[in-house]
Amino acid sequence: MTGRRPHEREIHTPAEFDAVVTRGSLVGYRIQSVDLTDRTFALLSASTTGAVFLGCAMQPEAAAKVRADGALVFPPVPDLPFDPYRARLYSPDDLFDGLRDGGYETTPDALAYAWFQRTKADGDIFASMLRSVHDDAISDALDELLAGAPVVGVMGGHAMGRGTDAYAGAARLGRSLARSGLTVATGGGPGAMEAANLGAYTAPLTDAVLDEALELLAKAPSFAPSVTEWARAAFEVRARWPEGGDSVGIPTWFYGHEPPNPFAGHIAKYFANATREDGLLARCTAGVVFLPGAAGTVQEIFDATTPNYYESRGEPAPMVLVNRAHWTERLPAWPLLRALAADRPMAARIALVDSVAEAPEALRRLGSPLG
C-alpha cells in the first residue's frame, strides 16, 4: 500500500472488492458497507492484515479469520434507518424511498429524523458515535465527489415559495451557473435552495423545460402543510424530464422539519449542523451567492466571511449578496461585511447587487472561474 493516497485504499462496491481480492491481498484496504456474505472463500484466501471492514456483512468464519489476521471489523448495526458507514452520498431516491405508496412519513429521510429526535438528547454515547461516524463518511464521500471541481454555492431562505418570481429567479440563477461549467451546491432544503438545484437540473435541457417545471411545481408551493405533496410534485418533474443535470445539496437532520429537495442529484445529509455548514461553505471554491434569507442565511454569510477575513483557506473566495434593500435595510449584513473587508484582500472579493440576474457577472468580476 506504500504510496497510495487514502481514497485509493477504499473499496465501495462488490466489483471493486472482486478486482482487488483477485490479487490475493486486502492488506491496508478500507472496505465500506459491502455485503461480503457470499465472498467467504475470497476472505479466507486473501491476506487482510491491517484492513478495516466498515459495516460489511460476512459469514462468522470469515469474520473470525480476518480478525485473526489483524483486521479491524466494525459490524453492521441492526435496526437503524440509515447506514453509518455508507460509502456514497444519498440520491433523492434513497431518501424518498416509499414516498409514492406510504407518504413522506415512511421514507428513510423521515425515519432518520425520527431516530435523531429520539436519541439526540438521551446522552447515549453509542448513538452520538453513530451520528459522528455517519457524518464523517458523508464528508469523505463529498470530498471524493467534488475533488478538483469548481463549486459555487447558492444560499437563501427556505421560505421562498414555488410559483413566486423570486423562486423563478433563483432557478434561472442555478441554471446559468451550471451552464457556465460550475458545480452548484446549496443547503439542500426547500425554497431558494431547491430553486437553485432545480435550475442546475434543467441546465442541460431547453429553456422551455424550466418554465414548464415551474408551472408544475406551483401546484404545491410549500412543504407545509404536506411534505408528501410537495415532494411528489418534484418527482413528477424529474419523471417527465429524467435526463437532468447534477448538483449538490447539503442539508441536515438538525433542521429535519425542512425536507431535502429532490433536484440535487447528490445529497450530503448530516446530523451535525455545524459540520454541515462549515463543510458546505469550505467547498464553495468558486464563490457563494447569498439570496435573501433570514437567520440561517445571515449565519452563512459570516461563516464564509471569517476564513476570507483571516485568509485561513488561502485566497478569499468571492461573495455576492443579492437584493440591496434586503441586505442594507431589512437585515443590514452588507454594511458590516463591507466594514470587515476594508483594507483587506477580501474587499476585492465581495459585491452587492440589486437583482439575481446580475449575480453571475458579479461573480466573474470577483474572479470566479465562470465559463
C-alpha positions in Angstrom: 0.0 0.0 0.0 3.0 2.3 0.1 2.4 5.5 -1.9 -1.3 5.0 -2.2 -3.5 8.0 -1.4 -6.2 7.4 1.2 -9.1 7.3 -1.2 -7.3 4.8 -3.4 -7.3 2.4 -0.5 -11.1 2.4 -0.2 -13.4 -0.3 -1.6 -17.0 0.7 -2.0 -18.6 -1.9 -4.2 -18.6 -5.7 -4.7 -17.0 -5.2 -8.1 -14.1 -3.2 -6.6 -13.7 -5.8 -3.9 -13.5 -8.6 -6.6 -10.9 -6.7 -8.6 -8.6 -6.2 -5.6 -9.1 -9.6 -3.9 -8.0 -11.4 -7.1 -4.5 -10.2 -6.4 -4.6 -12.1 -3.1 -4.2 -9.2 -0.7 -6.5 -6.8 1.0 -3.7 -5.5 3.3 -4.3 -2.0 4.4 -7.6 -1.5 2.5 -10.8 0.0 3.9 -13.9 -1.8 2.7 -17.0 0.3 3.2 -20.5 -1.1 3.6 -20.0 -4.0 1.1 -22.1 -7.2 1.5 -19.5 -10.0 1.7 -21.7 -12.8 2.8 -21.1 -14.7 -0.4 -17.4 -14.0 -0.6 -16.3 -16.2 2.2 -13.8 -18.2 0.2 -12.1 -14.9 -1.0 -11.8 -13.7 2.5 -10.4 -17.0 3.8 -7.9 -17.0 0.9 -6.7 -13.4 1.0 -4.3 -11.6 3.4 -6.2 -9.0 5.3 -3.6 -7.6 7.7 -4.3 -4.0 8.6 -7.6 -4.0 6.6 -10.6 -2.2 8.0 -14.1 -3.6 7.4 -16.8 -0.9 8.0 -20.3 -2.3 8.1 -19.6 -5.3 5.9 -21.9 -8.2 6.4 -19.9 -11.5 6.3 -20.1 -15.1 7.5 -18.9 -15.8 11.0 -15.9 -17.9 9.9 -14.8 -15.1 7.5 -15.1 -12.5 10.3 -13.1 -14.7 12.7 -10.4 -15.2 10.1 -9.9 -11.5 9.1 -9.8 -10.6 12.8 -7.2 -13.2 13.4 -5.2 -11.6 10.5 -5.2 -8.4 12.5 -8.0 -6.6 10.5 -10.5 -4.4 12.3 -14.2 -5.3 11.8 -16.9 -2.8 12.5 -20.1 -4.8 12.0 -23.3 -3.6 10.6 -25.6 -2.0 13.2 -29.1 -3.5 13.2 -32.4 -1.6 13.3 -31.1 1.7 12.1 -32.9 3.7 9.5 -29.5 4.8 8.0 -26.2 3.2 7.3 -23.5 4.9 9.4 -20.7 3.5 7.2 -22.2 4.4 3.8 -19.7 4.9 1.0 -21.6 7.3 -1.2 -23.8 10.3 -0.9 -27.6 10.0 -0.9 -29.7 10.3 -4.0 -33.2 11.6 -4.0 -34.5 8.1 -4.5 -32.5 6.9 -1.5 -34.0 9.5 0.9 -37.6 9.4 -0.5 -38.0 5.7 -1.0 -41.6 4.7 -0.2 -43.0 8.2 -0.9 -45.3 7.0 -3.6 -47.1 4.4 -1.6 -46.7 5.4 2.0 -46.2 9.1 2.0 -43.2 11.1 3.4 -43.6 9.7 6.9 -42.5 6.3 5.7 -39.3 7.4 3.9 -35.8 6.8 5.1 -35.4 10.6 5.4 -38.3 10.9 7.8 -37.3 7.8 9.7 -33.8 9.0 10.2 -35.1 12.3 11.6 -37.4 10.5 14.0 -34.5 8.4 15.2 -32.4 11.6 15.6 -35.2 13.2 17.6 -35.4 10.2 19.9 -31.6 9.9 20.5 -30.1 13.4 20.3 -30.7 14.3 24.0 -30.6 11.0 25.7 -26.8 11.1 26.4 -26.2 7.7 24.8 -22.6 7.7 23.6 -23.4 4.9 21.2 -26.0 7.0 19.4 -23.7 10.0 19.3 -20.9 7.8 17.9 -23.1 6.5 15.2 -24.0 10.0 14.2 -20.4 11.1 14.1 -19.3 8.0 12.1 -22.1 8.7 9.6 -21.3 12.4 9.2 -17.6 11.6 8.7 -18.5 9.0 6.0 -20.6 11.7 4.3 -17.7 14.2 4.3 -15.4 11.5 2.8 -17.9 10.8 0.0 -18.4 14.5 -0.6 -14.6 15.0 -0.9 -14.4 12.2 -3.4 -17.3 13.6 -5.5 -16.1 17.2 -5.6 -12.3 16.6 -5.9 -11.0 19.3 -8.3 -14.4 20.6 -9.2 -15.1 24.4 -9.2 -18.1 24.7 -6.8 -20.3 27.7 -6.4 -22.7 28.0 -3.5 -26.2 29.4 -3.6 -27.6 30.2 -0.2 -31.0 31.6 0.7 -34.1 31.1 2.7 -36.3 28.0 2.9 -39.5 30.2 2.9 -39.2 31.2 -0.8 -42.3 29.7 -2.3 -42.7 27.9 -5.6 -44.7 29.9 -8.0 -43.1 33.2 -7.0 -40.9 35.5 -9.1 -38.1 35.1 -6.5 -38.2 31.3 -6.8 -38.1 31.5 -10.7 -35.2 34.0 -10.5 -33.2 31.6 -8.2 -33.9 28.7 -10.5 -32.6 30.7 -13.5 -29.5 31.6 -11.5 -28.8 27.9 -10.8 -29.3 27.2 -14.5 -26.9 30.0 -15.5 -24.2 28.9 -13.1 -24.4 25.2 -14.1 -24.3 26.1 -17.8 -21.1 28.2 -17.1 -19.3 25.0 -16.0 -19.6 25.3 -12.3 -21.0 22.7 -9.8 -23.9 24.2 -8.0 -24.1 23.5 -4.2 -26.9 24.5 -1.9 -28.0 23.8 1.6 -30.2 21.2 0.1 -33.5 22.3 1.5 -36.7 23.9 0.1 -37.2 27.5 -1.1 -34.2 29.3 -2.6 -32.1 26.1 -2.2 -34.5 23.9 -4.1 -34.8 26.6 -6.8 -31.1 26.7 -7.4 -30.9 22.9 -7.6 -33.9 22.9 -10.0 -32.1 25.3 -12.2 -29.0 23.1 -12.3 -31.2 20.1 -13.0 -32.7 21.8 -16.1 -29.4 23.3 -17.3 -28.8 20.6 -20.0 -32.4 20.9 -21.3 -34.1 23.6 -23.3 -35.1 26.9 -21.7 -38.8 25.9 -22.0 -38.3 23.0 -19.7 -37.7 25.2 -16.7 -40.7 27.3 -17.5 -42.9 24.2 -17.6 -41.3 22.8 -14.5 -42.1 26.0 -12.6 -45.7 25.7 -13.5 -45.9 22.1 -12.4 -44.2 22.8 -9.0 -46.5 25.7 -8.3 -49.3 23.2 -7.6 -47.5 22.5 -4.3 -46.0 25.9 -3.3 -44.6 24.9 0.1 -43.6 21.8 2.1 -46.2 22.9 4.6 -48.7 21.6 5.3 -47.8 18.4 3.2 -44.2 17.3 2.6 -45.7 14.4 0.7 -47.5 16.5 -1.9 -44.5 18.9 -2.1 -42.1 16.1 -2.8 -44.4 14.3 -5.2 -44.6 17.4 -7.4 -40.8 17.4 -7.6 -40.7 13.8 -8.6 -43.3 14.4 -11.2 -40.9 16.9 -12.8 -38.0 14.5 -12.5 -40.1 11.7 -14.2 -41.1 14.0 -17.0 -37.5 15.1 -17.7 -35.3 12.3 -16.4 -32.1 13.5 -18.1 -31.5 16.4 -15.8 -28.1 17.8 -14.7 -26.3 17.2 -11.5 -25.8 19.4 -8.5 -25.2 19.0 -4.8 -27.4 19.6 -1.8 -26.1 19.6 1.7 -29.0 19.5 4.2 -29.2 18.5 7.8 -31.5 16.4 10.1 -30.9 19.1 12.7 -33.5 21.0 10.7 -35.4 17.9 9.9 -38.7 19.6 9.7 -37.3 21.0 6.4 -37.1 18.1 3.9 -34.3 17.8 1.4 -35.2 18.8 -2.1 -35.2 16.1 -4.8 -33.5 18.2 -7.5 -29.9 17.8 -6.1 -28.5 14.6 -7.7 -26.1 14.2 -4.8 -27.3 14.8 -1.3 -24.8 15.0 1.6 -27.2 14.9 4.6 -25.7 15.4 8.0 -26.8 15.1 11.6 -24.5 17.8 12.9 -25.4 21.2 11.5 -22.1 22.8 12.4 -20.2 20.2 10.4 -22.7 20.7 7.5 -22.4 24.5 7.5 -18.6 24.6 7.6 -18.2 21.9 5.1 -20.7 23.4 2.6 -19.0 26.8 2.6 -15.5 25.4 2.7 -16.2 23.5 -0.5 -17.5 26.6 -2.4 -14.2 27.3 -4.0 -15.7 29.4 -6.9 -17.7 31.6 -4.6 -21.1 32.0 -2.9 -24.2 33.8 -3.9 -26.4 34.9 -1.0 -30.1 35.3 -1.9 -32.5 37.0 0.6 -33.0 34.9 3.7 -33.3 35.1 7.4 -31.1 33.9 10.4 -29.7 30.9 8.6 -28.5 32.8 5.6 -27.1 35.6 7.8 -25.2 32.9 9.7 -23.8 31.5 6.4 -22.7 35.0 5.3 -20.5 35.3 8.3 -19.4 31.7 8.3 -18.0 32.5 4.9 -16.6 35.8 6.0 -14.4 34.6 8.8 -12.0 32.4 6.7 -12.0 35.2 4.0 -11.1 37.8 6.6 -8.2 35.7 8.1 -7.4 34.0 4.7 -7.3 30.7 6.6 -8.3 28.8 3.5 -6.0 30.8 1.2 -7.2 33.5 -1.2 -10.6 34.8 -0.3 -13.5 33.3 -2.2 -16.0 35.6 -4.0 -19.2 36.6 -2.1 -22.2 38.2 -3.8 -25.2 39.4 -1.9 -28.4 39.8 -3.9 -31.1 42.4 -3.1 -29.8 45.7 -1.9 -32.8 46.6 0.2 -32.8 43.2 2.0 -29.1 43.3 2.9 -28.8 47.0 3.7 -32.2 47.7 5.3 -34.2 44.7 6.4 -31.2 42.7 7.6 -28.2 45.0 7.2 -25.4 42.4 6.8 -23.8 44.3 3.9 -22.5 47.3 5.9 -20.9 45.0 8.5 -19.4 42.8 5.7 -18.0 45.9 3.9 -16.6 47.2 7.2 -14.8 43.9 7.9 -13.4 43.8 4.4 -12.0 47.3 4.5 -8.3 47.4 3.7 -8.1 43.6 3.5 -7.7 41.4 0.4 -11.3 40.2 0.7 -12.5 43.8 -0.1 -11.9 42.9 -3.8 -14.0 39.7 -3.4 -17.3 41.0 -2.2 -20.2 42.6 -4.1 -23.8 43.7 -3.5 -26.2 43.6 -6.5 -29.8 44.6 -6.9 -31.1 41.6 -8.8 -30.4 37.9 -9.2 -29.7 38.3 -12.9 -26.6 40.4 -12.0 -25.1 37.7 -9.8 -23.2 35.6 -12.4 -21.5 38.7 -13.9 -20.6 39.9 -10.4 -19.0 36.5 -9.6 -17.0 36.8 -12.8 -15.8 40.3 -11.9 -14.7 38.9 -8.5 -12.6 36.2 -10.0 -14.9 33.2 -10.1 -14.0 30.8 -12.9 -17.2 31.0 -14.9 -17.0 29.7 -18.4 
